Amino acid sequence: MADHAPRFRRLLGAALVVASCTDAAAPRPLSIAVAPASRALGVHEDSVTTVVADSAVVVLRGEGSGAARWSATHGGAPWLTLVAAGGGSGVAVRWVVDPTVLPPGTYVDTITVAASGASAELVDTLVVRGAPAQLITVRRPWLPGEQAAAIAEAEQNHTPLPYVGDVSSLAADMFGGDSVTVVVTNPAYAPGSGRLPRAAQFSAGWSAMGLDLSIQDRSAVPWDTLNWLGVMWWNPADSTWKGWTIVATKAATVKLTNVSTTAFDASQGTSGAGGGEAQQSTGTYWEASSGQVQISRNNGCGTTTTVASGVWKGGTKQTCNFGGRLVNLTMPRRAGSTAPATQTINFDFRSPPIVGSRLTCVFPSPCTGAAVIAALRARRTAMRPPPRSP
């Protein structure tokens, strides 16, 4: 019988070669790679940076990679927005990060890129670093005669607060007690690269007070209602120079809230936050266009009493402690010529808090201060004390 082993071995070898060639030619399944696979961004909460753009290149390999199209989604973090979320191989996925409403902390979201059953992930990390405010508060005893002079000056100066009119009747509440809260420069503040310069106007030596206002005009149909929470500041050396930031809210406190006076005015003071600063003696007005306000404390209130006179007559008032922050509050000049062209405020009044007033006015009864309601009805134009420049 013939020996077929050599022939068998030759056939087996040929089969293995064919199989090897066949395996080498088999198409690879589609795969996705994202470069880089992770991103990290760190910003200071008072940085000039607001929205930051970022990207990563998507590469498709394997069967059908030339014609395949990918799409991207993310985990839903409100600070991340996809702006280019689809394409082919070699096209970048693009997104923007907005840290402006975030308190200090570390935030993580995942971007997922997928095509035809294949997927890859990119981890995006945002670190918001706390930054010492340039201005803080301190408590100190009244100097001899200072308290009486402050009350007298406030009562004699009837410069109105935008929207709500004269608050001079609150002077005794604002300046009560055996000590006063004043604004001072924070020794821990050190502006550096990419950080904002010190404010040229609102500065050490100024005074500030908190405001919690609830106004309801029941003579109107429907009722006209405003609820505001905020902070007011003024220059003791110039009684016509005042600033303010107001948040439209019924809450006792608010987290960091974006400030846009344009949007606040458009809602007639019923949503968002607005603010500004006015030096009426020179007709200069700065309007808050960006930045954040936070009211983290609104408590420690004294006895509720009835306002006996003034535009708030018949309303109720309490003296309370207010804590919070103004972070990167930017105010371009809209009218007048007093420097600077744009000022920016970073003010931390969380500890010690400032004193302020909680006011409630239900008109026509028990609150009979018609001037408050007149101011409320005129609120569309009252937000800007000096006229805008053409």
C-alpha positions in Angstrom: 0.0 0.0 0.0 1.3 3.4 -0.9 2.4 5.8 1.8 0.1 8.8 1.6 1.4 10.6 4.7 3.7 13.0 2.7 0.9 14.0 0.4 -1.4 14.5 3.4 1.1 16.7 5.1 1.5 18.8 2.0 -2.2 19.3 1.6 -2.6 20.1 5.3 0.2 22.7 5.1 -1.4 24.3 2.1 -4.7 24.4 3.9 -3.1 26.1 6.8 -1.5 28.7 4.6 -4.8 29.4 2.9 -6.6 29.7 6.3 -3.8 32.1 7.5 -4.2 34.3 4.5 -8.0 34.2 4.8 -7.7 35.3 8.5 -5.3 38.1 7.6 -7.7 39.5 5.0 -10.8 39.3 7.3 -12.1 42.9 8.0 -11.7 44.2 11.6 -14.9 45.3 13.4 -15.5 49.1 13.6 -13.8 50.7 16.5 -13.7 54.3 17.9 -10.9 56.2 19.6 -11.0 59.7 21.0 -7.9 61.7 21.4 -7.3 62.8 24.1 -9.4 60.4 26.2 -9.7 63.0 29.0 -9.8 66.7 29.6 -9.3 68.8 32.7 -9.8 72.6 33.2 -9.2 74.6 36.3 -10.5 78.2 36.8 -10.8 80.7 39.7 -14.3 81.7 40.5 -13.4 85.3 40.0 -11.5 84.7 36.8 -12.1 86.7 33.7 -12.8 83.4 31.9 -16.4 82.6 31.4 -17.1 80.1 28.6 -14.2 77.9 27.6 -14.2 76.0 24.3 -12.6 72.5 24.0 -12.4 69.6 21.6 -11.1 66.1 20.9 -10.5 64.3 17.6 -12.6 61.2 16.8 -10.9 58.4 14.8 -12.8 55.5 13.3 -11.0 52.3 12.4 -12.1 48.9 10.9 -14.9 47.8 8.6 -16.9 50.7 7.2 -14.9 53.3 9.0 -14.6 55.5 5.8 -18.4 55.9 5.5 -19.4 55.6 9.2 -20.8 58.6 11.0 -20.5 59.1 14.8 -22.7 61.1 17.2 -21.9 62.4 20.7 -23.9 62.8 23.9 -22.9 63.7 27.4 -24.0 63.0 30.9 -26.2 66.1 31.2 -24.1 68.4 33.4 -25.6 71.9 33.0 -22.1 73.5 32.7 -21.2 71.5 29.6 -22.7 72.0 26.1 -21.9 70.1 23.0 -21.5 72.4 20.0 -20.3 69.8 17.4 -21.8 66.4 18.1 -21.4 64.4 14.9 -19.2 63.6 11.9 -16.9 61.1 10.3 -13.4 59.9 11.1 -10.9 62.6 11.8 -13.6 65.2 12.8 -13.5 66.7 16.2 -16.2 66.6 18.8 -16.5 70.1 20.3 -18.0 71.5 23.5 -17.9 74.5 25.7 -17.7 74.7 29.5 -19.4 77.5 31.5 -18.2 77.7 35.1 -19.8 81.0 35.9 -22.7 79.8 38.1 -20.7 77.1 39.9 -19.4 77.4 43.5 -15.9 76.1 44.2 -15.6 72.4 43.7 -14.7 69.6 41.3 -17.2 68.7 38.5 -17.1 65.7 36.2 -19.1 64.8 33.1 -18.6 62.1 30.4 -18.9 62.6 26.7 -19.8 59.4 24.8 -19.1 59.0 21.1 -20.9 56.2 19.3 -21.2 54.7 15.8 -22.7 51.4 14.6 -22.5 49.6 17.9 -19.0 50.9 18.8 -18.4 53.6 21.4 -15.7 55.5 23.3 -15.8 57.8 26.3 -14.0 61.1 27.1 -14.0 62.3 30.8 -14.2 66.0 31.2 -13.2 67.5 34.6 -13.8 71.1 35.7 -12.2 72.4 38.9 -13.5 75.7 40.2 -11.1 77.1 42.7 -12.3 79.5 45.4 -10.6 82.9 45.3 -10.3 85.4 48.2 -12.6 88.4 47.5 -10.9 91.8 47.1 -13.3 93.3 49.6 -14.7 91.9 52.9 -16.5 93.1 56.0 -15.4 93.8 59.5 -17.2 94.8 62.7 -15.9 97.7 64.7 -17.3 100.0 67.5 -18.8 103.3 66.5 -16.5 106.2 66.8 -17.7 109.1 69.0 -20.6 110.9 67.3 -20.4 108.6 64.2 -23.6 106.7 64.7 -25.8 109.8 65.2 -24.2 111.5 62.2 -24.8 108.4 60.0 -28.5 108.2 60.9 -29.0 112.0 60.4 -27.3 111.9 57.0 -29.3 108.9 55.8 -32.6 110.5 57.0 -31.8 113.8 55.3 -30.6 112.2 52.0 -33.7 110.9 50.2 -32.0 109.5 47.2 -34.2 106.6 46.2 -33.3 103.0 45.7 -34.2 102.0 42.2 -37.7 100.6 41.9 -38.7 101.0 45.5 -38.0 104.6 46.3 -36.7 106.3 49.4 -35.3 104.0 52.2 -34.1 106.8 54.5 -36.8 105.9 57.0 -34.8 102.8 57.7 -31.8 104.7 58.9 -32.2 103.9 62.6 -32.5 100.2 61.7 -29.5 100.3 59.4 -27.3 102.0 61.9 -28.6 100.5 65.2 -26.6 98.6 67.7 -23.2 99.3 69.4 -21.1 98.5 66.4 -21.0 99.0 62.6 -20.1 96.7 59.7 -17.7 98.4 57.3 -16.1 97.4 54.0 -12.3 96.8 54.0 -9.7 95.5 51.6 -9.1 91.8 52.1 -5.4 91.2 52.9 -5.6 87.7 51.4 -6.6 89.1 48.0 -3.8 89.1 45.4 -4.8 89.6 41.8 -2.6 87.6 39.4 -2.5 86.4 35.8 -5.9 86.1 34.3 -7.5 87.6 37.4 -9.5 90.8 37.6 -8.0 94.1 38.8 -9.2 95.8 42.0 -12.4 97.8 41.6 -11.7 101.5 41.2 -14.9 102.7 42.8 -16.7 100.5 45.3 -13.9 100.1 47.8 -12.7 100.1 51.4 -14.6 102.7 53.6 -17.9 102.2 51.9 -21.0 100.9 53.7 -23.4 98.1 52.8 -26.8 96.8 53.9 -29.0 93.8 53.0 -32.5 94.0 51.6 -35.4 91.6 51.6 -38.4 93.3 50.0 -41.9 92.0 49.5 -44.4 94.4 47.8 -47.9 93.6 46.8 -50.3 96.1 45.2 -53.8 94.6 45.8 -55.4 97.7 44.2 -54.2 96.5 40.8 -56.0 93.9 38.7 -54.3 91.4 38.7 -52.3 92.1 41.8 -48.8 93.5 41.1 -46.2 91.7 43.2 -42.5 91.9 43.6 -40.2 89.9 45.8 -36.6 90.9 45.9 -33.5 89.9 47.8 -30.2 91.7 47.6 -27.6 94.1 48.8 -27.1 97.9 48.6 -23.9 99.8 49.1 -23.0 103.5 49.2 -20.2 106.0 49.5 -20.2 107.9 52.9 -18.1 110.6 51.3 -20.8 111.3 48.6 -24.4 110.8 49.7 -25.6 110.6 46.0 -23.4 107.6 45.2 -25.1 104.2 45.6 -25.0 100.8 44.2 -27.3 97.7 44.4 -27.8 94.2 43.2 -31.3 92.6 43.4 -32.5 89.0 42.8 -36.1 88.4 42.0 -37.1 85.6 44.4 -39.5 84.6 47.1 -36.7 82.5 48.8 -34.9 83.7 51.9 -31.5 82.9 50.4 -30.2 82.3 46.9 -27.2 80.4 45.5 -24.8 82.0 43.0 -27.1 83.7 40.5 -26.1 85.2 37.1 -26.6 89.0 36.9 -27.9 90.6 33.7 -29.7 93.9 34.2 -30.9 93.8 30.6 -32.8 90.6 31.3 -33.9 91.7 34.7 -35.4 94.9 33.2 -37.1 93.0 30.4 -39.0 90.9 33.0 -39.9 94.2 34.9 -38.0 92.9 37.9 -39.9 89.7 38.2 -37.1 87.2 37.3 -33.3 87.0 37.3 -30.9 89.5 38.9 -29.9 93.1 38.0 -27.9 95.9 39.5 -25.9 98.9 39.0 -24.2 101.9 40.6 -25.1 105.6 40.2 -23.3 108.8 41.2 -26.2 111.2 40.8 -24.1 114.3 41.5 -22.3 113.7 38.2 -25.0 111.8 36.3 -22.8 108.8 36.0 -24.3 105.3 35.9 -22.7 101.9 35.7 -25.0 98.9 34.9 -24.3 95.3 35.9 -23.9 93.2 32.8 -22.4 90.0 34.2 -21.1 88.3 37.3 -22.9 86.5 40.2 -24.7 87.4 43.4 -25.3 85.0 46.3 -27.3 85.7 49.5 -26.4 82.8 51.8 -27.7 84.2 55.1 -30.9 86.0 55.9 -31.7 85.5 59.6 -31.1 86.7 63.1 -34.0 89.1 62.7 -35.2 91.3 65.5 -38.8 92.2 66.4 -41.3 92.9 63.7 -42.5 96.5 63.9 -44.8 98.7 61.8 -43.2 101.5 59.8 -44.6 104.7 61.2 -43.7 107.2 58.5 -42.3 107.6 55.0 -43.1 105.8 51.8 -43.2 102.4 53.6 -45.8 103.7 56.2 -48.0 100.9 57.4 -45.7 98.2 56.2 -43.7 95.9 58.5 -40.0 95.8 59.0 -37.4 93.7 60.7 -33.7 94.2 61.1 -31.8 91.1 60.1 -28.3 89.8 59.3 -27.4 89.2 55.7 -24.5 87.2 54.4 -23.4 86.6 50.8 -21.1 87.4 48.0 -20.7 89.5 44.8 -18.4 87.5 42.5 -17.0 89.2 39.4 -19.8 91.7 39.2 -18.9 93.6 36.1 -20.5 97.0 35.5 -19.8 99.0 32.3 -20.4 102.7 32.4 -23.7 103.6 30.5 -23.9 107.3 31.2 -21.7 110.1 32.6 -17.9 110.5 32.7 -16.7 109.5 36.2 -14.0 106.9 35.9 -13.6 103.9 35.4 -15.2 103.0 32.1 -15.9 99.5 33.6 -15.7 98.5 37.2 -15.7 95.1 38.7 -16.7 94.1 42.3 -15.6 91.0 44.3 -17.2 91.5 47.7 -17.5 88.8 50.4 -19.9 89.7 53.3 -20.5 86.2 54.6 -18.6 86.7 57.8 -19.2 89.0 59.5 -22.6 89.6 57.9 -24.0 93.0 57.1 -27.2 94.4 58.8 -30.2 94.9 56.6 -34.0 95.3 56.5 -36.8 92.9 55.7 -39.7 94.9 54.5 -43.2 93.9 53.6 -45.8 96.2 52.1 -49.3 95.1 51.2 -51.1 98.1 49.6 -53.6 99.7 50.2 -53.9 98.1 53.6 -52.2 97.9 56.0 -49.4 99.6 54.0 -50.5 103.0 53.0 -47.3 104.2 51.4 -48.5 105.0 48.0 -45.1 106.2 46.9 -43.8 102.6 47.1 -46.6 101.5 44.7 -45.9 104.4 42.4 -42.3 103.3 42.3 -43.4 99.7 41.6 -45.6 100.8 38.8 -42.8 102.8 37.3 -40.2 100.1 37.7 -39.6 99.8 34.0 -37.7 103.1 33.9 -36.8 103.5 37.6 -34.0 100.9 37.4 -31.7 103.4 35.8 -31.5 106.7 37.8 -29.5 108.7 35.3 -30.7 108.5 31.6 -28.8 106.3 29.2 -26.4 108.0 26.9 -27.5 107.9 23.2 
